[in-house]
């Protein structure tokens, strides 16, 4: 992989034990701290909120939200409709 400017990761925590999920989150945070862009596709919102500067939420094949972690956390109606069970 050399010295990438960007890594793309699709659901790295799918089917992984909770302890390993935390380790993956910490590793992704460290990669981002080093200045490498991380394109992360993830269903676990808490991981995405920790790792990503910008988030996109898709619903029925359409982007229904684009913004920062803080903006997503403040958008209760969107979270209720698309992200919470």
C-alpha positions as CSV (number, residue, x, y, z in Angstrom):
1,X,0.0,0.0,0.0
2,X,3.0,2.3,0.3
3,X,2.1,5.8,1.3
4,X,-1.6,6.3,0.5
5,X,-3.5,9.6,0.5
6,X,-6.8,7.8,0.8
7,X,-8.0,4.4,2.0
8,X,-11.5,3.1,1.3
9,X,-13.0,0.6,3.8
10,X,-16.3,-1.1,3.5
11,X,-17.9,-2.1,6.8
12,X,-14.7,-3.2,8.7
13,X,-16.7,-4.0,11.9
14,X,-19.3,-6.3,10.3
15,X,-19.5,-9.6,12.3
16,X,-16.5,-8.6,14.5
17,X,-16.4,-9.1,18.3
18,X,-17.0,-5.9,20.3
19,X,-13.5,-5.8,21.6
20,X,-12.1,-5.9,18.1
21,X,-14.6,-3.3,17.0
22,X,-13.0,-0.8,19.4
23,X,-9.5,-1.7,18.2
24,X,-10.6,-1.1,14.6
25,X,-12.1,2.3,15.5
26,X,-8.8,3.3,17.3
27,X,-6.8,2.2,14.2
28,X,-9.0,4.2,11.9
29,X,-8.7,7.2,14.1
30,X,-4.9,6.9,14.1
31,X,-4.9,6.6,10.3
32,X,-7.0,9.8,10.0
33,X,-4.7,11.6,12.5
34,X,-1.8,10.9,10.3
35,X,-3.5,12.9,7.5
36,X,-4.7,10.0,5.4
37,X,-8.2,10.4,4.1
38,X,-10.5,7.6,5.2
39,X,-13.6,6.8,3.1
40,X,-15.6,4.6,5.4
41,X,-18.8,2.7,4.8
42,X,-20.1,1.7,8.2
43,X,-23.5,0.8,9.7
44,X,-22.3,1.4,13.3
45,X,-22.9,5.1,13.8
46,X,-20.8,5.4,16.9
47,X,-17.7,4.3,14.9
48,X,-18.4,6.7,12.0
49,X,-19.0,9.6,14.4
50,X,-15.5,9.0,16.0
51,X,-13.6,8.5,12.8
52,X,-15.2,10.8,10.2
53,X,-15.1,14.6,9.7
54,X,-18.0,14.5,7.2
55,X,-20.8,12.0,7.1
56,X,-23.4,11.0,4.5
57,X,-26.5,9.0,5.3
58,X,-28.2,7.1,2.5
59,X,-31.8,6.0,2.5
60,X,-33.4,4.0,-0.4
61,X,-30.3,4.7,-2.6
62,X,-30.4,8.5,-2.1
63,X,-28.2,10.7,0.1
64,X,-30.6,12.1,2.8
65,X,-27.9,13.8,4.9
66,X,-24.5,15.4,4.3
67,X,-22.7,17.2,7.1
68,X,-20.4,17.0,10.1
69,X,-20.7,14.6,13.0
70,X,-22.0,17.5,15.2
71,X,-24.7,18.4,12.6
72,X,-25.8,14.8,12.5
73,X,-26.0,14.5,16.2
74,X,-28.1,17.6,16.4
75,X,-30.5,16.4,13.7
76,X,-32.9,14.3,15.9
77,X,-35.6,13.9,13.2
78,X,-33.2,12.5,10.6
79,X,-31.6,10.2,13.1
80,X,-35.0,8.9,14.2
81,X,-36.1,8.3,10.6
82,X,-33.0,6.8,9.2
83,X,-30.6,5.6,11.9
84,X,-32.4,4.6,15.1
85,X,-34.4,1.4,15.7
